[in-house]
Amino acid sequence: FTAGAGNALQAAVASIVRMPLEEVPNFIEDPAGYEQACNIWLAKREQLLRKILLEDDGRLPDGEMEQCVGKLCILRGISPRGDHGHVVVARVTTDGEFELL
């Protein structure tokens, strides 16, 4: 893998939908962009990727808590291996924080 072109998103989606990694596309490689590619793939499974930008303190914006508590999510941050993004699977806690899974 090269920086910013790995398969962390593919692995996170595979974990959430409980499918083997090889049955989930690497959305990052799609020329249409990862978000569109992921939603097209998820729509066939009656699911949706919903992107929510967090507040500066890392919490969910007002009005998002009730919909998100207890649900799995894909949390994005800076990779420990360089200056690029990385994602992990997490669950939103009742206080609006994230439990890494």
C-alpha positions as CSV (number, residue, x, y, z in Angstrom):
1,F,0.0,0.0,0.0
2,T,1.0,3.6,-0.5
3,A,0.2,6.5,1.7
4,G,-3.4,7.5,1.3
5,A,-4.2,4.6,-1.0
6,G,-4.6,1.6,1.4
7,N,-7.6,-0.4,2.3
8,A,-8.6,0.8,5.7
9,L,-12.0,2.1,4.5
10,Q,-12.6,-1.2,2.7
11,A,-11.7,-3.1,5.9
12,A,-13.9,-0.8,8.0
13,V,-17.0,-1.3,5.8
14,A,-16.4,-5.1,5.6
15,S,-16.3,-5.2,9.4
16,I,-19.5,-3.2,9.8
17,V,-21.5,-5.1,7.1
18,R,-19.9,-8.4,8.4
19,M,-18.6,-9.5,5.0
20,P,-15.2,-11.0,4.1
21,L,-12.7,-8.3,3.0
22,E,-12.4,-9.8,-0.5
23,E,-16.2,-9.3,-1.1
24,V,-16.0,-5.6,-0.4
25,P,-14.5,-3.2,-3.0
26,N,-11.6,-0.9,-2.2
27,F,-13.7,2.3,-2.6
28,I,-10.6,4.5,-2.5
29,E,-9.6,3.1,-6.0
30,D,-12.9,4.1,-7.6
31,P,-12.5,7.1,-10.0
32,A,-15.9,8.4,-9.0
33,G,-14.6,8.9,-5.5
34,Y,-14.9,6.8,-2.4
35,E,-18.1,8.4,-1.0
36,Q,-20.1,7.9,-4.2
37,A,-18.7,4.4,-4.8
38,C,-19.4,3.3,-1.2
39,N,-23.0,4.6,-1.3
40,I,-23.7,2.9,-4.7
41,W,-22.4,-0.4,-3.2
42,L,-24.2,0.1,0.1
43,A,-27.5,1.0,-1.6
44,K,-27.7,-2.5,-3.1
45,R,-27.7,-3.7,0.5
46,E,-30.3,-1.1,1.7
47,Q,-27.6,0.8,3.6
48,L,-26.1,4.2,3.5
49,L,-22.9,6.0,4.2
50,R,-23.7,9.3,5.9
51,K,-20.7,11.7,6.3
52,I,-20.9,13.9,9.4
53,L,-18.3,16.6,10.1
54,L,-17.4,16.7,13.8
55,E,-17.1,19.8,15.9
56,D,-13.6,21.2,16.6
57,D,-13.6,19.4,19.9
58,G,-14.2,16.0,18.1
59,R,-17.8,15.7,19.2
60,L,-20.9,15.2,17.1
61,P,-22.8,18.4,16.1
62,D,-26.0,19.4,17.9
63,G,-28.9,17.4,16.6
64,E,-26.8,14.3,15.6
65,M,-26.5,12.6,18.9
66,E,-29.9,11.0,19.1
67,Q,-29.6,9.4,15.7
68,C,-26.0,8.1,16.3
69,V,-25.8,6.8,19.9
70,G,-25.0,3.1,20.0
71,K,-24.4,2.9,16.2
72,L,-21.3,1.8,14.5
73,C,-19.4,4.4,12.5
74,I,-16.2,4.9,10.5
75,L,-14.1,7.4,12.3
76,R,-11.5,9.3,10.3
77,G,-8.3,10.8,11.7
78,I,-4.6,11.2,10.9
79,S,-2.7,8.0,10.2
80,P,0.0,7.0,12.6
81,R,2.1,6.1,9.6
82,G,2.3,9.5,7.9
83,D,0.6,12.7,6.9
84,H,-2.6,11.2,5.4
85,G,-6.0,10.0,6.6
86,H,-6.8,6.7,8.3
87,V,-10.2,5.3,9.4
88,V,-11.2,2.9,12.1
89,V,-14.5,1.4,13.2
90,A,-16.0,3.0,16.3
91,R,-19.3,3.2,18.2
92,V,-20.9,6.4,19.4
93,T,-21.3,6.5,23.2
94,T,-24.1,8.1,25.1
95,D,-21.9,11.1,26.0
96,G,-21.1,11.7,22.4
97,E,-17.7,10.3,22.4
98,F,-16.3,7.4,20.4
99,E,-15.4,3.9,21.5
100,L,-12.8,2.4,19.2
101,L,-13.6,-1.2,18.2
